Amino acid sequence: TADRRQVPVAEKRLMDVKLNQLGSWLGSRDFTPNGIISAVRRGHDRYYNKYINVKKGGIGGVAMLLAGYVVLSYVWEYDHIKHDRWRKYH
Amino acid sequence: MLSRLVFVTGGNNMSIVCGVCSLVHASRSLHTSSQSLAPVPPLPEKGGKVRHGIFPEELFQLLYPKTGVTGPYMLGTGLLVYLLSKEIYVINHETFTAAAIGAVLIYGVKKFGPSVAAFADKLNEEKVAKAQEVKDVAMTNLTQAIENEKKEQWRVEGRGMLFDAKRNNVAMLLETNYRERLQMVTNEVKKRLDYQVALQNLHRQMEKEHMVNWVEKSVVSSITPQQEKESIAKCIADLKALAKTTQAKAAV
């Protein structure tokens, strides 16, 4: 299997980081604008190559983005929608 | 299937979805690593599996060991009930709008999905077929060029023989020319020698004639009239004697 030599915490993937290492892992990430943009670019590439850049894509690729947009916009509007609640105490 | 249309019309539009301007325009990274990307690996056949159009299959796989097949559905139901009961999701006029739009969307997708997918596939097929055709034409041209090249190389081997024949031709021409000139020289020399011979002959002949003429002239001039009469009388006497002998012979 994979060799067991120690990889420094900074280079581990998020799923391989133990909970107590989370703080140091976050501290070592690159939060410069370049780093943020490259992280966004990487995420976009992963999503694009998995769901859209295929020979026979399905509706999932675009539908997931639209559903995410719907949910996000509901979250942004929640403070306004709060006033339409049917009951005061839940 | 919508994603197929998106892909057909130009996948770069998806970068707008990010909302940030992208530093790198290629969807695959530039040659920054030591691995080479050529030949480009083929596109995967199908995208990541998605259930009910919006839930990625990974969620179901994640929960399967602990909760079995119905786990994610129970999770969904529980979440929905919680959101409704705590009115984190509020039912208002927008809910009905969303329901109506959702119904129409789902109906449309279910009904026209396959035909749109087939259409997009056909467009892709045509693009790929065109590219393939270009590649095939290029391949045939190149193989033809290779064959022509081999043929030319084979022909070059024959050129040696051609040059030998030409060399022989040239040698023959030179030989012929040389012999012609030789003959001409011989002829000219012979002509000159003949001329000299003729000249000498002419000289001798003229000397002879001249001498003969001179001798005759001197002899004739030396014959005095006296001698001429005597010789004529002698001739007549001889003739008479001759006539007598012939008469005698004829009588006998």
Interface residues (C-beta under 8 A of the other chain):
Chain A: N34 I37 S38 V40 R41 H44 D45 Y48 N49 K50 Y51 I52 N53 V54 K55 K56 G57 G58 I59 G60 G61 V62 A63 M64 L65 A67 V70 Y74 Y78 I81 K82 D84 R85 W86 R87 H90
Chain B: M1 L2 S3 R4 V6 F7 G11 M14 S15 V17 C18 V20 S22 L23 V24 S27 R28 L43 P44 E45 K46 G47 G48 K49 V50 G53 I54 P56 S85 K86 E87 I88 Y89 V90 I91 N92 E94 A98 V109 G113 A117 D121 N124
